Amino acid sequence: MAIEQDTSKIQELTLEDVMGERFGRYSKYIIQERALPDIRDGLKPVQRRILYAMNQDGNTYDKGFRKSAKSVGNVMGNFHPHGDSSIYEAMVRMSQNWKLRTPLIEMHGNNGSMDGDSPAAMRYTEARTSKIATEMLRDIEKETVDFVLNFDDTEYEPTVLPARFPNLLVNGATGISAGYATEIPPHNLSEVVDAVVYLIGHPNATLDKLMSFVKGPDFPTGGILQGLSGIQSAYKTGRGKVVVRSRTEIQELKGGKTQIIISEIPYEVNKAVLVKKMDEIRLLKKVDGIAEVRDESDREGLQIAIELKRNVNAQGILNYLFKNTDLQISYNFNMVAINNQRPELVGLKKFLSSYLEYQLSVTKKRTEFDLKKAESRQHIVEGLIKALSILDRVIKAIRASKDKKSAKVSLMELFDFTEKQAEAIVSLQLYRLSNTDVTALEKENAELAEKITGYKAILADPKMLSDVVKKELKQVSKEYATPRMTEIQEHIEDIKIETAVLITPEDVQVLVSHDGYLKRSSLRSFNASGVDENGLKDEDRIVFNESVNTLDHLFMFTNKGNMIYRPIHEITEAKWKDTGEHISQTIGLDNDEYLIKAFSFKKVDAPGKFVFATKNGFIKQTAVSDLQPGRTYKGHASKFMKLKSADDDVILISYLKEDDNSLFIFSASHDGYGLRYPLEEVPVVGAKAAGVIAMNLKQDDFVASTCLVSENSQIGLLTQRGSFKRMSVSEVSSTSRAKRGVLILRELKKEPHKVIGVRPITKEVNLSVITESGNEFIVEPMSYPLSDRYSNGSFIIDTAQLGMPILLSEIK
């Protein structure tokens, strides 16, 4: 027999609908019941349940401590079935005076530390609610808050605590839920209370006025908070960013030493991790000058000592630590709380007004409860007074009754007592009838009447209700207020780190080669090596070899218009005999690209200008300030001159510290034309510009050499046939830029001379000639006669045996 299936209850739903609906329910639960605090009492459900359960159990500040495990068990068994670890973690956090401005739990035993140490297990610690926690629970028994059944419907628990002080702002909150997160910093109790009190009398108070009371967060760890605009933004919109800085002091020690003392660190910074990070900076020598980092914290308070070496910049080192460790942090406000069962991003006034509205409600409900209780008691007292006035008749009526029920009926019928009054009379023991003093009852009746009048007045007049709230808040502030711990500064200080702080100033020898090798060596290694022991290959040659300081800056220029920047201290250190690093390890060069010049400067924005010229006849001046390295200088070269064609090369790179109107540009073309014109004709343009035409070249001709000269200077000229001549620049009259110039070699029909290079010469400068075969010759220019521009000079190299010369350069 086939079994019929009931398909009437089967629903066909898409996976998206099912997932969306389930996750929506889960999210709502997480937001409302786990991660976000209520705007009224500032507590998450687990915190509320811990305080309520401990209060119900009598585990309060005025009684002895009890094992934490017992409290955790009560909370878990009765109200919060989510595991003991989460409950204990919440309990521990409420006891930590470096997390909460006013801890709600007192704990004996290890409850963790600022170093991130875990607390002892719950079986070892003891806890009770703190004194101020009683203010969170005060009047809870007077029907001031709503109660709901717990998870198994065996007990009732409060949906919110009365919270007789503004706990949410005072202790802050942090949490992450589905789609929402909250970050509310702690505040000073008396400041927040003063703001609420002011708001009672001034409901339309401006934010600026409220901020005259609530200056800003007041962290339990103290510190210095910078950025008033960030606080204002947070209090207006619920979001804002400020900077929290450690409190530090620089102390002088004996022998020229100093030390930095840290007495307060930013909120929620792990002290042990901070100390470890600073010690790593010392070990890795990221900052030179730190001798020792010590954590000197004890039961007296927090203290970290950073001992420095002699004669170091203490403030500079401190600035580096501010920037590179959690000695200074950014704190982001994200003030989200549950308001009317919904997560809401709220500002300061919304917080205060919501809390005030809640307190008015709590006070009103408490007054209604007290009124109801007083009226009930007054009714009973009036019945007892009446009963005593006719005591004999009352006793006679009771004796004539068969049982308690009939006695109550008799009293109600004979003497017109109400049922409650009759119940109170028959419940009295016989000795009480004889000892009850009518005077005491009449006094109690009068007191009750006075209370009832007061309660009714409060309920009838909103101003009186507000005055009660104001008085009680002031009383709480008076009893529990503490001085502000966090200093607030208006502006965020801009941290500037001097390079000298990060690097040990030291004179070193730096070498840059034509083929792209560079290194820095100690002067000791350099002086211990021979003249030719520089580690370079035979075919390579030196472009830069000078003694510089590690604080200096190196600019290296290639023939393809690229500039490579390196701070001297970032160049790989090597022995002078080693080759060093190749620039291609970090920056790629073209196959036909090489380094032609390098310069060192004390400052990266040094004064002065460069003069650049190319083989194809372009020239320009560019200020050093236009060649500033970018953030990606370590991996990318920057352009110092745009080359218009692939076959062009830079042939002149000359640095001028100051403007000199007496200087001229002297250009010589390969075919033997010379041109001289004033430097001031060359415009100053940007780094990416191609420049202007320097020389009007014939077809297939190119500029062999360009140099800076003065009116009375001399030049040395080398030809491809190995001929050299010394000539005065005055042989070429000064004209203007972009002309062809005049011949500076005598024309020959057979094997004409071609210019290889031109260099300015003085008595102090010798020239170096390198041939195709790699041979090098040293030329003493002043030993050759001064020739006119029509001369082809004197042969100095046998090109048939040694090869054609290819390079002419100065030797200083």
PyMOL commands that set and color helices and strands:
alter all, ss='L'
color gray80, all
select helices_A, chain A and resi 15-35+45-56+68-78+84-93+133-137+140-142+167-171+189-201+207-211+228-237+254-256+271-283+314-324+348-389+391-399+404-415+419-427+430-435+438-460+462-480+499-502+523-527+568-570+583-585+624-627+679-681+729-731+781-783+799-802
alter helices_A, ss='H'
color red, helices_A
select strands_A, chain A and resi 66-67+105-108+126-129+147-149+156-158+173-176+181-184+224-226+239-245+247-252+258-264+290-295+304-308+328-334+336-339+342-345+487-489+507-513+517-522+542-549+553-558+562-567+581-582+595-601+609-614+618-623+638-639+650-656+664-669+673-678+692-693+703-709+714-719+723-728+742-743+755-761+766-771+776-779+786-787+794-795+805-811
alter strands_A, ss='S'
color yellow, strands_A
deselect
rebuild
show_as cartoon
